[in-house]
Amino acid sequence: MARLRDLYKSKVISEMTAEFSYKNPMAVPRIEKIIVSMGVGKAVQDKKFLELAKEDLMMITGQMPVVCKAKKSVSNFKVRAGYETGLKVTVRGVRMYEFMDRLISLAIPRVRDFRGLDPNSFDGRGNYSMGLAEQSVFPEIDVAKMEFQQGMNITFVTTARTDDEAKRMLALFGMPFKEIKA
């Protein structure tokens, strides 16, 4: 079983119940899924970039990514509707907890000049989004074989009703949020 799933059952549920006074353990917020996406704009010129990004995203998440197509034509970016311009993976269950564990314990500490995650990146409904500037912070990616740097967006979809509940839950999992000075 994943380490963070055990942490959720042993520590997070009890602390969240005490702090927010839930009457039922099933009312405690949980993470439903994690969505990892990459916008590969370079794929318009060369399909090779999309394939390389697909391999990297597959190694990072352990799942085959879905190719996303442009919905609208944008002449400034030389993109037409229907062009393949992005990738996304939705991770659930045990793979979700394993990905989150690798993100928190291995990838985030490897980010250069890291001062903490932005605590204001919640959407108002308890979901948290963050971005990474390059995929090389994950240990699965071989930097010597990497041909180009690609950023990614990571969204944590939770069952929390408020941002405060979601922030506290993610902090109990070990997410390194920045302290806001008043």
N, C-alpha and C positions, 0 to 999 in steps of 0.2 A: 504494500500500500504506500502511496505517496506520503512523504514527510509532512507536507503542508496540510494534507487532508487529516492526518492524525492530530496536528496542531489545532486545526479548526475544531475537531470533536473534543479535544481535551481542554484547551485553553480559551479559544475565541468565544465559544458558545457560553461558557460560564461567565467570562468577564463582560461580554455584551449584555447578558441577562441581568447581571448585577448593576451595570451602568445605566442601561435604558429601561430597566424593569419590565422585561417581557414576561408575559404570563405563561407562555408555551415555548419550549425550545425550538419548535418549528417556525416560530415568528422571528427568530434571529436571522438577520440578513445573511445571504451566502453569495458566492460568485457563481453566476449561471454559465458564463462563457467568456473567453478572451478572443478578441478579433485582432489579428495581425495583418496589416495591409501595407503594400508598397506601391507607390506611383512610379512607373517606369516610363518616363517621358522619352528617354533615349530609344525606346523600342520603335518609335515612328521611323527613325532613320535605319535601324538595323535590328532584325528580329533576334539576333544573337544575345543582345542585352536582356531581353525578356526571358530567354532560356536560362541564362546565367543567374538571373534574379530568382527564377523559379526553383533552380537547384539549391540556392542558398536558403530560400524560405522553407523548402522541404527539409533541409538538414536542421534548421533551427527549430521548427515546430514538430517534425515527425509526421506530417501529413502533406498530401498533395495539394498545392494551392489551386484556387479557381482563378482563371483569367478573366479580368474585367475589361469591358469594351467601353469606349467613349460614347456618351449619349448624345453629345452635341458636337458640331464642327466648330473649331476655333482656328481662324486663319492665322492669327499671330503666332500660334504654336505649331502650325502646319499639321493640325490634327483634324481628321474627318470623323463623322459619326460612324461607329463600327470598328474603328481601329483598336487594336489590343494595346492598352496603355497602363494596365495595373494588374496586381495580384492580391488575393486575400485568402486567409485561412481562418476558419472558426474552430477553436480548440475547446473541447468540453471534457468533463470527467477526469479520469486519472491523468491523461495527457495534459490537461489544463493545469493541474496542480504541479506536475513535473516541469512544465514550461515556466510557470510562475516561480518555482523554486530556483531554476537556473537563471531566470531574469533577476531576481532579487539578490541571490548569493554570488553569482558569477558575472553577469553582464553589466549591471548598473555600477558595481565598484570599478569596472574597467573603463568607464567613460572618463575622458579627459576633462579636467577642471570641473568635476562634479561637486555641486554644493547643495544637493537635495532636490527632490521632485517638487514641482509647483503644486501647492495645496489648493490652488484656485482653479484647477483644470477639471472640476466636476461639472456636470451638465444640469444640475438642479433636480435630477431624479435619482441620484445615487450612482451614476456611472462615471468612471474615471478614464481620461484619455491622456496619453503621453506619447512622445516621439523620441526616436533615437536617430542621430545623425548618420550613423553608419552601421552596417551589419557585422563588422569585424569585432565588435565587443563580445559577441558570443563565441565561446571556445570551440564550437563545431566548425567554424569558418577558418580555413587555412589562409592566412594573410598573404603568404607567398604565391598562392594560386589565384588570388582575387584580382580580377581585371579592372573593376571599377567600384567606387564606393556608392552605396545605395542606402538611403534612409528608410525608416519604417514607422508606421503609426501603430500603437498598441492601445486597445480599448478594453477595459474591464467592465463587463455588464453584470450588475449586481441586482439583488432583490430588495435592496435598501430603499426606504421611502424618502429619506433625506440625505443630503450630502454629508452631514455630521456623522450619521450612522455608518455610511460607506467609508468615510475617511478613518474613523476609529477602527473599523474592521480591517481595512487594508494596513493600517499602522500596526495592528496586532499580528498580522502576517509578516511584518518586517519591512514594509515599504518605507524608504528613507525620505520622509517629507521634510521640506524646509520649515524652520520655525519662523513664524511671522512676528516681527517686533512691533509692538503697538506704540 
